Amino acid sequence: MTPNPFVKQYLMTAGPTPVPPAVSQAMAAPMLYHRAPAFVEVYERVIAKLPSVFRTENDVLTFAASGSGAMDSAAANLVRRGTPVLACAAGKFGERWIELCEAYGAETVRYEPGWGERLDAAEIDRLLTEHDGIEVVFATLSETSTGIVHDVQAIAEVARKHGAILAVDAVSGLGAAELRQDEWGIDVVVAGSQKALMCPPGLAFASVSQRALDYAADTGSQPPRTYYFDWNKTAKSQRKGDSPFTPAVPLFLGLDVALDLIGEEGLENVMGRHRLLASAARAGAAAIGLELFGDPDERSTVVTAVELPDTIDGGKVPGALRKLGITANGGQNQLKGKILRIAHCGYFGAFDILTSLSGLEMVLAQLGHEVEHGVGVGAAQRVFLEAGVPAAA
């Protein structure tokens, strides 16, 4: 359905997320030849800035792809046909690790505690002990489908104990949820441009340790599993200030600006803003009388999953919000019609949360649920005011 041009549109999803005007303006610049000095300068600058967001000294490899392309690159470089891997899944994007491992011919050991559950490092320890020969573990930082953040620091400790390489999907979590790659000893972190990095979709990132690069290069008797996503080929080129293939030039121009915006705000302040927005969203939802999905101590700062009342048709909520000009995420797969996800990832401020809550109150009332209008918005406002942050932050 084409949006009504006379209704102002609000993008309130957990990805793609809103893009700052300065980023859009940079991307509207005339096209550059990717081998010309003018672009090479931008390319080198972006490559130099990316590691700070991952909190790593690693090479951060870049590809013209979505975040799923980054995940694909991890499977292509780390999975060896017929060898065991451990794939952990507690939601839709964790399940993508399983699908990728099987696509590349792994003997996949699955750890699936259930949607909305947190990955348990002790259970991963048990599985690695029971299944001999597992050299690679795949896990998720922030599971966007459920709003749960996983303790990848604890998982990294277990993987290291067993000598296994850990690859973490941080597509939604990077820049929004706490992640310290080097300090926590995570070998591989993959991400994308369209979430907290405040750019459109189209750039994929893989922050890869030298240990993981060496593992990827040692294919033994097996032929190379990928051409475009070859980590060592990309690392070799990037270290020379070059790209092995044509990069997404406009996206690099935008990311150059976005990384500067993150640097100006300060990564710790960025994390604090996401925590504050999450607190306000949850206070507002609770004031409306809605239950929050998942354990309180395991909820991500990327998105808040709200359980919809069983007295209404929850599947109608996203469509009703769209009529108000608000595009928001409903539930996926078995959670479709059961939850609504209130995003607070990337270029989000207080008024985005207030708008989301106001729209939710209106839609619930339209669908027959009794709502005290303004109660959710008021609760969120108090969170912002008590934090000493202006509503326009």
Secondary structure, 3 states (H helix, E strand, C coil): CCCCCCCCCEECCCCCCCCCHHHHHHHCCCCCCCCCHHHHHHHHHHHHHHHHHHCCCCEEEEEECCHHHHHHHHHHHHCCCCCEEEEECCCHHHHHHHHHHHHCCCEEEEECCCCCCCCCHHHHHHHHHHCCCCCEEEEECEECCCCEECCHHHHHHHHHHCCCEEEEECCCCCCCCCCCHHHHCCCEEEEECCCCCCCCCCEEEEEECHHHHHHHHCCCCCCCCCCCCCHHHHHHHHCCCCCCCCCCHHHHHHHHHHHHHHHHHCHHHHHHHHHHHHHHHHHHHHHHCCCECCCHHHECCCEEEEECCCCCCHHHHHHHHHHCCEECEECCHHHCCCEEEEECCCCCCHHHHHHHHHHHHHHHHHCCCCCCCCHHHHHHHHHHHHCCCCCCC
